[in-house]
Amino acid sequence: MNFSTQFKHKLLKANPKSFEALALELFQWQAHHNPIYRAYLSYLKVHPTTINTIEQIPCLPIEFFKHHRILSGNHSKVTQIFESSGTTGQIRSKHYVPNLAWYHQVCETIFTQQWGQLQDFHIFALLPSYLERNNASLVSMADYLIRESKSPYAGFYLNNFQQLVDAVEQARQAQGAVLLLGVTFALLDLAEQYSLNWSEVVIMETGGMKGRRKELTRPEVHQILRTKLGVTSVASEYGMTELLSQAYARSTGQFAAPPWMKVMIRDIYDPFAHVQPGKQGGINIIDLANVDSCAFIETKDLGRVLDNRLFEVLGRYDNSEIRGCNLMV
């Protein structure tokens, strides 16, 4: 059994106490078996043997996924290449995934930990623009969750809002919880056209305005959705092409990460220094599910970590490109 397979077996049993040891183990392996990350560390003059804490681990700037094939270990083939959304002319990030089943297992485990068993849900996905591509990680995740839920009502919807409303109404009469996962601009389009009373439906926005609308803050978006769709709160999903894991916020925009994912906040003016909980800065993410790519990512998102291990996403760095399935500016 190779390192990747062994590590994945351990990963799904991870807990906060075991995180640092697992992260350091994976760092040492990727520092030697990921050519791009190894070259980056060499450029920084960082020798892996000098790294003893996760705070010392350099994070790879997310832009590297736009220009390089980020892979750890020897992979003769990849089963999926996830590609980020973007406007015409932008260079898009690519995440090379040797084992799509691993990504789906990670998605299901996180969903189950934070929301419950898939079979207890009727999941609807309102993801126009993403459905028009065949390489969006968000669509792959939603498709897998829908299939595994085995709900006769669940499914994908593009712009056919009336069919979506009718299907949700049917599901509401059946046993189980109803979850509507939608990109933000599409949920706002739905809210413009319908006034609903979906008090027990879980509305979950994935972010993303993609130039379709005036940019709104998350509280503004949630207020519109609560008012027009008749829900008391709006949940959020935080994920990106370069990560295999997701974080979820139930209502307040405070995201909870799975046990094998950690958010750390770097100083805006010094990318190698970290700030204290409650302080704002750039988001660094350690996602140990990225066994086969790079687990240590420096994002272009701004945020802060709270004392209760939750984190908030506050926006984007100035002059950084707007990303589709991330967060509104």
Beta strands, then each sheet from edge to edge (+ up, - down):
strand 1: 60-61
strand 2: 80-83
strand 3: 94-97
strand 4: 121-126
strand 5: 155-157
strand 6: 177-182
strand 7: 202-205
strand 8: 235-238
strand 9: 247-249
strand 10: 261-267
strand 11: 270-274
strand 12: 281-287
strand 13: 296-305
strand 14: 311-316
sheet 1: 1+ 13+ 12- 10+ 11-
sheet 2: 1+ 13+ 14-
sheet 3: 2+ 3-
sheet 4: 5+ 4+ 6+ 7+ 8+ 9-
end
